[in-house]
Structures are given as C-alpha cells and as structure tokens.
Amino acid sequence: MEPADLLTLIVGLAFAGFAKGTTGMGLPLVATPILAGIFGPKAAVVIVTIPIFAANSVLLIQGWKRLNVLRGVVPIIGASAVGTMLGVNLLALLDQRTFAILIALMVVVFLARGDRLIGDDPGATRARVLGPVVGFVGGLLQGTTSIASPLIGSFFHARKMDRHAYVIVLAAIFELNAVIQLVGYSLLGLYTPDILAIGLLGLVPTLLALMVGIYFRARLDQRRFRQLIVVLLVLSVANLLWRSFGG
C-alpha cells in the first residue's frame, strides 16, 4: 500500500468512526467509497465489515443499560437478519443503481412524511407491518453493499426516538447483520490475508474516533441530534447516488 493510500485509509476511517459514534450510523457510508477507490468496490464491502462489527460492539457495550429498548424492535431486527443472509449471497448480482434510487426515494418519504406514515403509535398496525419490511430491505442492502443506514436510519428517525435509544437500536441491527456478513463472506472465501490485514489495521483509527464521537453525542441535545441525523441522511443519499451513477 502506498503512503498516500494509507493516509487516505486512516483519515477516512477516522471520520467514519466519528460519525458512527455520534449518530450510530455513517461508518460504511463514509468508509466504503474511500476503500473502494483504493481496493475496488467488492473488496471494500468485505473490508468494512470488520470495523463495522467492532464499532457496533463498542456502542452496545457502552450503552448496555439501555438494551431494554430492543424489545420493541425484535421483528425488525429479525427481518433485517434474514435480508442480510440473502444479500450476502447476492453480493455481486444485484443492480446497485436500482437500489440506490429506491433508497433515495424511501429516505425522502421518511424525512418528509415519516411521522404520518408510521403514525404516533409505534405499536400501531401499520408501524408493525412497515418496520419488518424496512428491516428486510435494509438487511438486503447491508449484505450486498454494507450500507443500510439511509433506509433504517430514516425509519427510526421518523419514530422520533431518544438519541441514545436511536444509537442502540441501530447498533444492534447492524451488529447482527455484521455477524451474518462475517460468517457468510468467510464461507465464500472472501477474507483473504490482505483483506483481513487491512480490516484489522482500520480498527485503530475507527475505534479511536468512535470514542470521540460518543463523547460528542453526550453533549448534544435532542433537537441538535435530530438535525445532525437529517444532515447525515441527506449526505449519505447523495453519496450513494454519486457512487452508483457518477463513477
């Protein structure tokens, strides 16, 4: 690896880790395009699963006192896991441009009318039906691209969750999906020695910046947190569309 590539890797993963610690999302959205520019798209998807797993593990350990919030989203977590299993096996087959357009449209809908679509009661029938659908599609996206946060993040943003609960829920969903990715990609023989070495090297800047992001989140009020989520969602969709159509 050239020194310039190594510097890009460190800076990119540090920024991605900070976004993850602050909002619970954004790690693969930031890191995957950067890694793809150095190692290629498919290798980038595989490499980034290692820091994703580690970062979500830290977030869950750090927020273990709030894990009871997961009881209300078990169907969504289960559906997302099923989608990820399917996505892992379709890594090289799905049309990424079609998915990019669908994700962009769904995020726009959730940001503009998510509260009306879901309703005020998360336990209402439409919310119970819509949640697993979003989880499944998000899992499918994570299995094929490692990027599910625009869809899943916008769905939970529309539910107006407390910032700490929001991060825990996203971390739990992405952690289970990452485990499935790790197992699936291993069985497919995608973790070569070079990819493993790069993924493990990337843990250093990712986790250091993640802790800074967690510190920063504790000092955000709920309104600022939601504003930050909106900004990150908009940037993430723009990033995803650029990756799909601008490259």
CYANA upper distance limits for C-alpha pairs under 8 A (distance plus 0.5 A):
  1 MET  CA      5 ASP  CA      6.80
  1 MET  CA      6 LEU  CA      6.99
  2 GLU  CA      6 LEU  CA      6.79
  3 PRO  CA      7 LEU  CA      6.69
  4 ALA  CA      8 THR  CA      6.69
  5 ASP  CA      9 LEU  CA      6.60
  5 ASP  CA     38 ILE  CA      7.22
  6 LEU  CA     10 ILE  CA      6.74
  7 LEU  CA     11 VAL  CA      6.62
  8 THR  CA     12 GLY  CA      6.29
  8 THR  CA     34 ILE  CA      8.03
  9 LEU  CA     13 LEU  CA      6.54
  9 LEU  CA     34 ILE  CA      7.63
  9 LEU  CA     35 LEU  CA      7.35
  9 LEU  CA    202 GLY  CA      7.85
 10 ILE  CA     14 ALA  CA      6.53
 10 ILE  CA    202 GLY  CA      7.35
 10 ILE  CA    205 PRO  CA      6.33
 11 VAL  CA     15 PHE  CA      6.76
 11 VAL  CA    205 PRO  CA      8.04
 12 GLY  CA     16 ALA  CA      6.68
 12 GLY  CA     30 VAL  CA      7.49
 12 GLY  CA     31 ALA  CA      6.44
 12 GLY  CA     34 ILE  CA      7.03
 13 LEU  CA     17 GLY  CA      6.40
 13 LEU  CA     27 LEU  CA      8.10
 13 LEU  CA     30 VAL  CA      8.11
 13 LEU  CA     31 ALA  CA      6.18
 13 LEU  CA    202 GLY  CA      7.17
 13 LEU  CA    205 PRO  CA      6.50
 13 LEU  CA    206 THR  CA      5.67
 14 ALA  CA     18 PHE  CA      6.72
 14 ALA  CA    205 PRO  CA      5.29
 14 ALA  CA    206 THR  CA      5.39
 14 ALA  CA    207 LEU  CA      8.34
 14 ALA  CA    208 LEU  CA      7.90
 14 ALA  CA    209 ALA  CA      5.70
 14 ALA  CA    210 LEU  CA      8.20
 15 PHE  CA     19 ALA  CA      6.82
 15 PHE  CA     30 VAL  CA      8.01
 15 PHE  CA    206 THR  CA      8.24
 15 PHE  CA    209 ALA  CA      7.47
 16 ALA  CA     20 LYS  CA      6.71
 16 ALA  CA     26 GLY  CA      6.65
 16 ALA  CA     27 LEU  CA      4.92
 16 ALA  CA     28 PRO  CA      7.76
 16 ALA  CA     29 LEU  CA      8.25
 16 ALA  CA     30 VAL  CA      5.82
 16 ALA  CA     31 ALA  CA      6.40
 16 ALA  CA    206 THR  CA      7.34
 16 ALA  CA    209 ALA  CA      8.46
 17 GLY  CA     21 GLY  CA      6.66
 17 GLY  CA     26 GLY  CA      8.49
 17 GLY  CA     27 LEU  CA      6.38
 17 GLY  CA     55 ALA  CA      8.03
 17 GLY  CA    205 PRO  CA      7.91
 17 GLY  CA    206 THR  CA      4.95
 17 GLY  CA    207 LEU  CA      6.79
 17 GLY  CA    208 LEU  CA      8.09
 17 GLY  CA    209 ALA  CA      5.55
 17 GLY  CA    210 LEU  CA      4.95
 17 GLY  CA    213 GLY  CA      7.85
 18 PHE  CA     22 THR  CA      6.66
 18 PHE  CA    206 THR  CA      8.02
 18 PHE  CA    209 ALA  CA      5.22
 18 PHE  CA    210 LEU  CA      5.23
 18 PHE  CA    211 MET  CA      7.95
 18 PHE  CA    212 VAL  CA      6.84
 18 PHE  CA    213 GLY  CA      4.99
 18 PHE  CA    214 ILE  CA      8.37
 19 ALA  CA     23 THR  CA      6.48
 19 ALA  CA     24 GLY  CA      7.77
 19 ALA  CA     25 MET  CA      7.08
 19 ALA  CA     26 GLY  CA      6.09
 19 ALA  CA     27 LEU  CA      7.08
 19 ALA  CA    210 LEU  CA      7.95
 19 ALA  CA    213 GLY  CA      6.98
 20 LYS  CA     24 GLY  CA      5.08
 20 LYS  CA     25 MET  CA      5.22
 20 LYS  CA     26 GLY  CA      5.94
 20 LYS  CA     27 LEU  CA      5.94
 20 LYS  CA     55 ALA  CA      8.16
 20 LYS  CA    210 LEU  CA      6.78
 20 LYS  CA    213 GLY  CA      7.49
 21 GLY  CA     25 MET  CA      8.30
 21 GLY  CA     59 LEU  CA      7.91
 21 GLY  CA    209 ALA  CA      8.08
 21 GLY  CA    210 LEU  CA      4.97
 21 GLY  CA    211 MET  CA      6.86
 21 GLY  CA    212 VAL  CA      7.63
 21 GLY  CA    213 GLY  CA      4.62
 21 GLY  CA    214 ILE  CA      5.10
 21 GLY  CA    217 ARG  CA      7.87
 22 THR  CA    210 LEU  CA      8.12
 22 THR  CA    213 GLY  CA      4.84
 22 THR  CA    214 ILE  CA      5.82
 22 THR  CA    215 TYR  CA      8.31
 22 THR  CA    216 PHE  CA      6.80
 22 THR  CA    217 ARG  CA      5.32
 23 THR  CA    163 ARG  CA      8.32
 23 THR  CA    167 VAL  CA      6.71
 23 THR  CA    217 ARG  CA      7.79
 23 THR  CA    225 PHE  CA      8.10
 23 THR  CA    228 LEU  CA      8.28
 23 THR  CA    229 ILE  CA      7.15
 24 GLY  CA     59 LEU  CA      8.48
 24 GLY  CA    166 TYR  CA      7.91
 24 GLY  CA    167 VAL  CA      4.93
 24 GLY  CA    168 ILE  CA      7.89
 24 GLY  CA    170 LEU  CA      6.65
 24 GLY  CA    171 ALA  CA      6.78
 25 MET  CA    149 SER  CA      6.41
 25 MET  CA    153 GLY  CA      7.78
 25 MET  CA    167 VAL  CA      8.24
 25 MET  CA    170 LEU  CA      7.72
 26 GLY  CA     30 VAL  CA      6.50
 26 GLY  CA    149 SER  CA      7.39
 26 GLY  CA    232 LEU  CA      7.90
 26 GLY  CA    236 SER  CA      7.97
 27 LEU  CA     31 ALA  CA      6.37
 27 LEU  CA     52 ILE  CA      7.43
 28 PRO  CA     32 THR  CA      5.61
 28 PRO  CA     48 VAL  CA      7.01
 28 PRO  CA     52 ILE  CA      7.81
 28 PRO  CA    146 SER  CA      6.66
 28 PRO  CA    147 ILE  CA      6.28
 29 LEU  CA     33 PRO  CA      7.66
 29 LEU  CA    147 ILE  CA      6.56
 29 LEU  CA    149 SER  CA      8.46
 29 LEU  CA    236 SER  CA      6.71
 29 LEU  CA    239 ASN  CA      8.01
 29 LEU  CA    240 LEU  CA      8.07
 30 VAL  CA     34 ILE  CA      7.43
 30 VAL  CA    236 SER  CA      8.48
 31 ALA  CA     35 LEU  CA      6.55
 31 ALA  CA     48 VAL  CA      7.56
 32 THR  CA     36 ALA  CA      6.35
 32 THR  CA     41 PRO  CA      8.12
 32 THR  CA     44 ALA  CA      6.05
 32 THR  CA     45 VAL  CA      6.77
 32 THR  CA     48 VAL  CA      7.06
 32 THR  CA    146 SER  CA      8.42
 33 PRO  CA     37 GLY  CA      6.77
 33 PRO  CA     41 PRO  CA      8.08
 33 PRO  CA     44 ALA  CA      8.15
 33 PRO  CA    243 ARG  CA      7.63
 34 ILE  CA     38 ILE  CA      7.38
 35 LEU  CA     39 PHE  CA      6.34
 35 LEU  CA     40 GLY  CA      7.58
 35 LEU  CA     41 PRO  CA      8.05
 35 LEU  CA     44 ALA  CA      5.59
 36 ALA  CA     40 GLY  CA      4.74
 36 ALA  CA     41 PRO  CA      4.86
 36 ALA  CA     42 LYS  CA      7.99
 36 ALA  CA     43 ALA  CA      7.65
 36 ALA  CA     44 ALA  CA      5.47
 36 ALA  CA     45 VAL  CA      8.41
 37 GLY  CA     41 PRO  CA      7.99
 39 PHE  CA     43 ALA  CA      6.52
 39 PHE  CA     44 ALA  CA      6.76
 40 GLY  CA     44 ALA  CA      6.58
 41 PRO  CA     45 VAL  CA      6.88
 42 LYS  CA     46 VAL  CA      7.08
 42 LYS  CA     92 ALA  CA      8.29
 43 ALA  CA     47 ILE  CA      6.52
 43 ALA  CA    195 ILE  CA      7.79
 44 ALA  CA     48 VAL  CA      6.54
 45 VAL  CA     49 THR  CA      7.32
 45 VAL  CA    144 THR  CA      8.30
 45 VAL  CA    145 THR  CA      6.35
 45 VAL  CA    146 SER  CA      6.33
 46 VAL  CA     50 ILE  CA      8.35
 46 VAL  CA    185 TYR  CA      7.78
 46 VAL  CA    190 LEU  CA      7.62
 46 VAL  CA    191 TYR  CA      7.78
 46 VAL  CA    195 ILE  CA      8.17
 47 ILE  CA     51 PRO  CA      8.41
 47 ILE  CA    195 ILE  CA      6.36
 47 ILE  CA    196 LEU  CA      7.55
 47 ILE  CA    198 ILE  CA      7.45
 47 ILE  CA    199 GLY  CA      5.57
 48 VAL  CA     52 ILE  CA      6.68
 48 VAL  CA    146 SER  CA      8.02
 48 VAL  CA    199 GLY  CA      7.06
 49 THR  CA     53 PHE  CA      6.58
 49 THR  CA    146 SER  CA      7.60
 49 THR  CA    178 ALA  CA      6.60
 49 THR  CA    181 GLN  CA      7.57
 49 THR  CA    182 LEU  CA      7.35
 49 THR  CA    199 GLY  CA      8.38
 50 ILE  CA     54 ALA  CA      6.89
 50 ILE  CA    182 LEU  CA      8.26
 50 ILE  CA    199 GLY  CA      6.04
 50 ILE  CA    200 LEU  CA      7.44
 50 ILE  CA    203 LEU  CA      8.15
 51 PRO  CA     55 ALA  CA      6.36
 51 PRO  CA    199 GLY  CA      7.16
 51 PRO  CA    200 LEU  CA      8.07
 51 PRO  CA    202 GLY  CA      7.16
 51 PRO  CA    203 LEU  CA      5.97
 51 PRO  CA    206 THR  CA      7.23
 51 PRO  CA    207 LEU  CA      8.45
 52 ILE  CA     56 ASN  CA      6.63
 52 ILE  CA    174 PHE  CA      8.28
 52 ILE  CA    175 GLU  CA      7.95
 52 ILE  CA    178 ALA  CA      7.28
 53 PHE  CA     57 SER  CA      6.64
 53 PHE  CA    174 PHE  CA      8.39
 53 PHE  CA    175 GLU  CA      6.23
 53 PHE  CA    178 ALA  CA      6.08
 53 PHE  CA    179 VAL  CA      7.50
 54 ALA  CA     58 VAL  CA      6.89
 54 ALA  CA    203 LEU  CA      7.94
 54 ALA  CA    207 LEU  CA      8.25
 55 ALA  CA     59 LEU  CA      6.87
 55 ALA  CA    206 THR  CA      7.96
 55 ALA  CA    207 LEU  CA      6.89
 55 ALA  CA    210 LEU  CA      7.61
 56 ASN  CA     60 LEU  CA      6.63
 56 ASN  CA    171 ALA  CA      5.52
 56 ASN  CA    172 ALA  CA      7.66
 56 ASN  CA    174 PHE  CA      7.54
 56 ASN  CA    175 GLU  CA      6.02
 57 SER  CA     61 ILE  CA      6.69
 57 SER  CA    171 ALA  CA      8.24
 57 SER  CA    175 GLU  CA      7.38
 58 VAL  CA     62 GLN  CA      6.44
 59 LEU  CA     63 GLY  CA      6.55
 59 LEU  CA    167 VAL  CA      8.27
 59 LEU  CA    168 ILE  CA      7.43
 59 LEU  CA    171 ALA  CA      7.04
 60 LEU  CA     64 TRP  CA      6.16
 60 LEU  CA     67 LEU  CA      8.26
 60 LEU  CA    168 ILE  CA      6.77
 60 LEU  CA    171 ALA  CA      7.04
 60 LEU  CA    172 ALA  CA      7.46
 63 GLY  CA     67 LEU  CA      7.50
 63 GLY  CA    164 HIS  CA      8.30
 63 GLY  CA    168 ILE  CA      7.17
 66 ARG  CA    164 HIS  CA      8.47
 66 ARG  CA    165 ALA  CA      7.32
 66 ARG  CA    168 ILE  CA      7.85
 67 LEU  CA    168 ILE  CA      7.51
 69 VAL  CA     73 VAL  CA      8.20
 69 VAL  CA    165 ALA  CA      7.12
 69 VAL  CA    169 VAL  CA      7.85
 70 LEU  CA     74 VAL  CA      6.86
 70 LEU  CA    168 ILE  CA      8.46
 70 LEU  CA    169 VAL  CA      6.75
 70 LEU  CA    172 ALA  CA      8.37
 73 VAL  CA     77 ILE  CA      6.81
 73 VAL  CA    169 VAL  CA      8.30
 74 VAL  CA     78 GLY  CA      6.61
 75 PRO  CA     79 ALA  CA      6.60
 75 PRO  CA    131 GLY  CA      8.17
 75 PRO  CA    132 PRO  CA      6.40
 76 ILE  CA     80 SER  CA      6.56
 76 ILE  CA    131 GLY  CA      6.05
 76 ILE  CA    132 PRO  CA      4.81
 76 ILE  CA    133 VAL  CA      8.20
 76 ILE  CA    134 VAL  CA      8.01
 76 ILE  CA    135 GLY  CA      5.47
 76 ILE  CA    136 PHE  CA      7.99
 77 ILE  CA     81 ALA  CA      6.74
 77 ILE  CA    132 PRO  CA      8.16
 77 ILE  CA    135 GLY  CA      6.98
 77 ILE  CA    172 ALA  CA      8.25
 77 ILE  CA    173 ILE  CA      5.90
 77 ILE  CA    176 LEU  CA      8.46
 78 GLY  CA     82 VAL  CA      6.93
 78 GLY  CA    132 PRO  CA      8.28
 78 GLY  CA    135 GLY  CA      8.31
 79 ALA  CA     83 GLY  CA      6.76
 79 ALA  CA    132 PRO  CA      5.82
 79 ALA  CA    133 VAL  CA      7.74
 79 ALA  CA    135 GLY  CA      5.85
 79 ALA  CA    136 PHE  CA      5.15
 79 ALA  CA    139 GLY  CA      8.01
 80 SER  CA     84 THR  CA      6.66
 80 SER  CA    132 PRO  CA      7.73
 80 SER  CA    134 VAL  CA      8.32
 80 SER  CA    135 GLY  CA      4.69
 80 SER  CA    136 PHE  CA      4.73
 80 SER  CA    137 VAL  CA      7.52
 80 SER  CA    138 GLY  CA      6.66
 80 SER  CA    139 GLY  CA      4.73
 80 SER  CA    140 LEU  CA      7.83
 80 SER  CA    173 ILE  CA      7.60
 80 SER  CA    177 ASN  CA      7.65
 81 ALA  CA     85 MET  CA      6.83
 81 ALA  CA    135 GLY  CA      8.49
 81 ALA  CA    136 PHE  CA      7.72
 81 ALA  CA    139 GLY  CA      6.45
 81 ALA  CA    173 ILE  CA      8.35
 81 ALA  CA    176 LEU  CA      7.17
 81 ALA  CA    177 ASN  CA      6.01
 81 ALA  CA    180 ILE  CA      7.88
 82 VAL  CA     86 LEU  CA      7.02
 82 VAL  CA    136 PHE  CA      7.03
 82 VAL  CA    139 GLY  CA      7.50
 82 VAL  CA    140 LEU  CA      8.46
 83 GLY  CA     87 GLY  CA      6.56
 83 GLY  CA    135 GLY  CA      8.07
 83 GLY  CA    136 PHE  CA      5.06
 83 GLY  CA    137 VAL  CA      6.71
 83 GLY  CA    138 GLY  CA      7.64
 83 GLY  CA    139 GLY  CA      4.81
 83 GLY  CA    140 LEU  CA      4.75
 83 GLY  CA    141 LEU  CA      8.31
 83 GLY  CA    143 GLY  CA      7.90
 84 THR  CA     88 VAL  CA      6.52
 84 THR  CA    136 PHE  CA      8.07
 84 THR  CA    138 GLY  CA      8.37
 84 THR  CA    139 GLY  CA      4.66
 84 THR  CA    140 LEU  CA      5.21
 84 THR  CA    141 LEU  CA      7.70
 84 THR  CA    142 GLN  CA      6.56
 84 THR  CA    143 GLY  CA      4.96
 84 THR  CA    144 THR  CA      8.28
 84 THR  CA    177 ASN  CA      6.43
 84 THR  CA    180 ILE  CA      7.39
 84 THR  CA    181 GLN  CA      7.73
 85 MET  CA     89 ASN  CA      7.40
 85 MET  CA    139 GLY  CA      8.32
 85 MET  CA    140 LEU  CA      8.00
 85 MET  CA    143 GLY  CA      7.22
 85 MET  CA    180 ILE  CA      6.96
 85 MET  CA    181 GLN  CA      8.02
 85 MET  CA    184 GLY  CA      8.06
 86 LEU  CA     90 LEU  CA      7.01
 86 LEU  CA    140 LEU  CA      6.82
 86 LEU  CA    143 GLY  CA      7.64
 87 GLY  CA     91 LEU  CA      6.50
 87 GLY  CA    139 GLY  CA      7.62
 87 GLY  CA    140 LEU  CA      4.95
 87 GLY  CA    141 LEU  CA      7.07
 87 GLY  CA    142 GLN  CA      7.55
 87 GLY  CA    143 GLY  CA      4.57
 87 GLY  CA    144 THR  CA      5.37
 88 VAL  CA    140 LEU  CA      8.27
 88 VAL  CA    143 GLY  CA      4.88
 88 VAL  CA    144 THR  CA      6.18
 88 VAL  CA    181 GLN  CA      6.78
 88 VAL  CA    184 GLY  CA      6.75
 88 VAL  CA    185 TYR  CA      7.57
 89 ASN  CA    143 GLY  CA      8.31
 89 ASN  CA    144 THR  CA      8.44
 89 ASN  CA    184 GLY  CA      8.19
 90 LEU  CA     94 LEU  CA      6.75
 90 LEU  CA    143 GLY  CA      8.34
 90 LEU  CA    144 THR  CA      6.84
 91 LEU  CA    143 GLY  CA      7.27
 91 LEU  CA    144 THR  CA      4.79
 91 LEU  CA    145 THR  CA      7.73
 92 ALA  CA    144 THR  CA      7.90
 94 LEU  CA    144 THR  CA      8.19
 95 ASP  CA     99 PHE  CA      7.21
 96 GLN  CA    100 ALA  CA      6.59
 96 GLN  CA    244 SER  CA      7.06
 97 ARG  CA    101 ILE  CA      6.86
 97 ARG  CA    241 LEU  CA      8.26
 97 ARG  CA    244 SER  CA      5.82
 97 ARG  CA    245 PHE  CA      7.48
 98 THR  CA    102 LEU  CA      6.82
 99 PHE  CA    103 ILE  CA      6.50
 99 PHE  CA    141 LEU  CA      8.37
100 ALA  CA    104 ALA  CA      6.66
100 ALA  CA    237 VAL  CA      8.43
100 ALA  CA    240 LEU  CA      6.79
100 ALA  CA    241 LEU  CA      6.35
100 ALA  CA    244 SER  CA      7.25
101 ILE  CA    105 LEU  CA      6.75
101 ILE  CA    241 LEU  CA      7.77
102 LEU  CA    106 MET  CA      6.65
103 ILE  CA    107 VAL  CA      6.60
103 ILE  CA    150 PRO  CA      7.50
103 ILE  CA    151 LEU  CA      6.60
103 ILE  CA    237 VAL  CA      8.04
104 ALA  CA    108 VAL  CA      6.74
104 ALA  CA    150 PRO  CA      8.48
104 ALA  CA    237 VAL  CA      6.25
104 ALA  CA    241 LEU  CA      8.29
105 LEU  CA    109 VAL  CA      6.77
106 MET  CA    110 PHE  CA      6.70
106 MET  CA    151 LEU  CA      7.15
107 VAL  CA    111 LEU  CA      6.51
107 VAL  CA    150 PRO  CA      6.91
107 VAL  CA    151 LEU  CA      6.33
107 VAL  CA    154 SER  CA      6.32
107 VAL  CA    155 PHE  CA      8.35
107 VAL  CA    233 LEU  CA      8.16
107 VAL  CA    237 VAL  CA      8.36
108 VAL  CA    112 ALA  CA      6.45
109 VAL  CA    113 ARG  CA      6.03
109 VAL  CA    114 GLY  CA      6.76
110 PHE  CA    114 GLY  CA      4.29
110 PHE  CA    115 ASP  CA      7.97
110 PHE  CA    117 LEU  CA      8.16
110 PHE  CA    154 SER  CA      6.34
110 PHE  CA    155 PHE  CA      6.57
110 PHE  CA    158 ALA  CA      6.63
111 LEU  CA    154 SER  CA      6.97
111 LEU  CA    157 HIS  CA      8.35
111 LEU  CA    158 ALA  CA      7.19
111 LEU  CA    230 VAL  CA      8.13
113 ARG  CA    117 LEU  CA      6.57
114 GLY  CA    118 ILE  CA      6.46
114 GLY  CA    119 GLY  CA      8.47
114 GLY  CA    155 PHE  CA      7.56
114 GLY  CA    158 ALA  CA      5.34
114 GLY  CA    159 ARG  CA      8.13
115 ASP  CA    119 GLY  CA      6.00
115 ASP  CA    120 ASP  CA      7.31
115 ASP  CA    158 ALA  CA      5.75
115 ASP  CA    159 ARG  CA      7.03
116 ARG  CA    120 ASP  CA      8.06
117 LEU  CA    126 ARG  CA      8.47
118 ILE  CA    122 PRO  CA      7.49
118 ILE  CA    126 ARG  CA      6.94
118 ILE  CA    127 ALA  CA      5.52
118 ILE  CA    130 LEU  CA      8.16
118 ILE  CA    158 ALA  CA      8.01
118 ILE  CA    159 ARG  CA      7.78
119 GLY  CA    124 ALA  CA      7.89
119 GLY  CA    126 ARG  CA      8.40
119 GLY  CA    127 ALA  CA      7.63
120 ASP  CA    159 ARG  CA      8.33
121 ASP  CA    127 ALA  CA      8.18
122 PRO  CA    127 ALA  CA      6.10
122 PRO  CA    128 ARG  CA      7.71
122 PRO  CA    159 ARG  CA      7.63
123 GLY  CA    127 ALA  CA      6.79
123 GLY  CA    128 ARG  CA      6.62
124 ALA  CA    128 ARG  CA      6.69
125 THR  CA    129 VAL  CA      6.69
126 ARG  CA    130 LEU  CA      6.38
127 ALA  CA    131 GLY  CA      6.31
128 ARG  CA    132 PRO  CA      7.65
129 VAL  CA    133 VAL  CA      7.32
130 LEU  CA    134 VAL  CA      6.71
131 GLY  CA    135 GLY  CA      6.62
131 GLY  CA    155 PHE  CA      8.41
132 PRO  CA    136 PHE  CA      6.47
133 VAL  CA    137 VAL  CA      6.78
134 VAL  CA    138 GLY  CA      6.40
134 VAL  CA    151 LEU  CA      7.56
134 VAL  CA    152 ILE  CA      7.00
134 VAL  CA    155 PHE  CA      8.01
135 GLY  CA    139 GLY  CA      6.51
135 GLY  CA    152 ILE  CA      7.21
136 PHE  CA    140 LEU  CA      6.70
137 VAL  CA    141 LEU  CA      6.74
138 GLY  CA    142 GLN  CA      6.70
138 GLY  CA    148 ALA  CA      5.32
138 GLY  CA    149 SER  CA      7.97
138 GLY  CA    151 LEU  CA      6.73
138 GLY  CA    152 ILE  CA      6.59
139 GLY  CA    143 GLY  CA      6.61
139 GLY  CA    148 ALA  CA      7.16
139 GLY  CA    177 ASN  CA      7.25
140 LEU  CA    144 THR  CA      6.87
141 LEU  CA    145 THR  CA      6.16
141 LEU  CA    146 SER  CA      7.03
141 LEU  CA    147 ILE  CA      6.45
141 LEU  CA    148 ALA  CA      5.93
142 GLN  CA    146 SER  CA      4.37
142 GLN  CA    147 ILE  CA      5.39
142 GLN  CA    148 ALA  CA      5.53
142 GLN  CA    177 ASN  CA      7.70
143 GLY  CA    177 ASN  CA      8.00
143 GLY  CA    181 GLN  CA      6.77
148 ALA  CA    152 ILE  CA      6.71
148 ALA  CA    153 GLY  CA      8.43
149 SER  CA    153 GLY  CA      5.33
149 SER  CA    154 SER  CA      8.07
150 PRO  CA    154 SER  CA      6.40
150 PRO  CA    233 LEU  CA      6.16
150 PRO  CA    236 SER  CA      7.02
150 PRO  CA    237 VAL  CA      7.10
151 LEU  CA    155 PHE  CA      6.80
152 ILE  CA    156 PHE  CA      6.92
152 ILE  CA    170 LEU  CA      8.18
153 GLY  CA    157 HIS  CA      6.49
153 GLY  CA    170 LEU  CA      7.71
153 GLY  CA    233 LEU  CA      8.09
154 SER  CA    158 ALA  CA      6.66
154 SER  CA    233 LEU  CA      7.55
155 PHE  CA    159 ARG  CA      7.28
156 PHE  CA    160 LYS  CA      7.30
156 PHE  CA    161 MET  CA      7.23
156 PHE  CA    166 TYR  CA      7.46
157 HIS  CA    161 MET  CA      7.08
157 HIS  CA    166 TYR  CA      8.25
157 HIS  CA    226 ARG  CA      7.90
157 HIS  CA    229 ILE  CA      8.09
161 MET  CA    165 ALA  CA      6.88
161 MET  CA    166 TYR  CA      6.10
162 ASP  CA    166 TYR  CA      6.46
162 ASP  CA    222 GLN  CA      7.46
163 ARG  CA    167 VAL  CA      6.84
163 ARG  CA    222 GLN  CA      6.80
163 ARG  CA    225 PHE  CA      7.14
163 ARG  CA    226 ARG  CA      8.28
164 HIS  CA    168 ILE  CA      6.83
165 ALA  CA    169 VAL  CA      6.61
166 TYR  CA    170 LEU  CA      6.78
167 VAL  CA    171 ALA  CA      6.47
168 ILE  CA    172 ALA  CA      6.60
169 VAL  CA    173 ILE  CA      6.82
170 LEU  CA    174 PHE  CA      6.55
171 ALA  CA    175 GLU  CA      6.26
172 ALA  CA    176 LEU  CA      6.82
173 ILE  CA    177 ASN  CA      6.82
174 PHE  CA    178 ALA  CA      6.40
175 GLU  CA    179 VAL  CA      6.80
176 LEU  CA    180 ILE  CA      6.96
177 ASN  CA    181 GLN  CA      6.72
178 ALA  CA    182 LEU  CA      6.55
179 VAL  CA    183 VAL  CA      6.75
180 ILE  CA    184 GLY  CA      6.39
181 GLN  CA    185 TYR  CA      6.25
182 LEU  CA    186 SER  CA      6.50
183 VAL  CA    187 LEU  CA      6.74
184 GLY  CA    188 LEU  CA      6.77
185 TYR  CA    189 GLY  CA      6.70
185 TYR  CA    190 LEU  CA      5.83
185 TYR  CA    191 TYR  CA      7.27
186 SER  CA    190 LEU  CA      6.41
186 SER  CA    191 TYR  CA      6.36
191 TYR  CA    195 ILE  CA      6.30
191 TYR  CA    196 LEU  CA      6.45
192 THR  CA    196 LEU  CA      6.70
193 PRO  CA    197 ALA  CA      6.61
194 ASP  CA    198 ILE  CA      6.74
195 ILE  CA    199 GLY  CA      6.57
196 LEU  CA    200 LEU  CA      6.59
197 ALA  CA    201 LEU  CA      6.57
198 ILE  CA    202 GLY  CA      6.62
199 GLY  CA    203 LEU  CA      7.23
200 LEU  CA    204 VAL  CA      8.28
202 GLY  CA    206 THR  CA      6.75
203 LEU  CA    207 LEU  CA      6.30
204 VAL  CA    208 LEU  CA      6.71
205 PRO  CA    209 ALA  CA      6.56
206 THR  CA    210 LEU  CA      6.48
207 LEU  CA    211 MET  CA      6.85
208 LEU  CA    212 VAL  CA      7.27
209 ALA  CA    213 GLY  CA      6.74
210 LEU  CA    214 ILE  CA      6.78
211 MET  CA    215 TYR  CA      6.82
212 VAL  CA    216 PHE  CA      6.73
213 GLY  CA    217 ARG  CA      6.63
214 ILE  CA    218 ALA  CA      6.97
215 TYR  CA    219 ARG  CA      7.53
216 PHE  CA    220 LEU  CA      7.29
217 ARG  CA    225 PHE  CA      8.16
220 LEU  CA    224 ARG  CA      6.59
220 LEU  CA    225 PHE  CA      6.50
221 ASP  CA    225 PHE  CA      6.64
222 GLN  CA    226 ARG  CA      6.75
223 ARG  CA    227 GLN  CA      6.79
224 ARG  CA    228 LEU  CA      6.61
225 PHE  CA    229 ILE  CA      6.75
226 ARG  CA    230 VAL  CA      6.79
227 GLN  CA    231 VAL  CA      6.83
228 LEU  CA    232 LEU  CA      6.63
229 ILE  CA    233 LEU  CA      6.51
230 VAL  CA    234 VAL  CA      6.67
231 VAL  CA    235 LEU  CA      6.65
232 LEU  CA    236 SER  CA      6.36
233 LEU  CA    237 VAL  CA      6.69
234 VAL  CA    238 ALA  CA      6.76
235 LEU  CA    239 ASN  CA      6.48
236 SER  CA    240 LEU  CA      6.56
237 VAL  CA    241 LEU  CA      6.63
238 ALA  CA    242 TRP  CA      6.58
239 ASN  CA    243 ARG  CA      6.62
240 LEU  CA    244 SER  CA      6.72
241 LEU  CA    245 PHE  CA      6.45
241 LEU  CA    246 GLY  CA      7.96
242 TRP  CA    246 GLY  CA      5.20
242 TRP  CA    247 GLY  CA      7.45
243 ARG  CA    247 GLY  CA      6.28
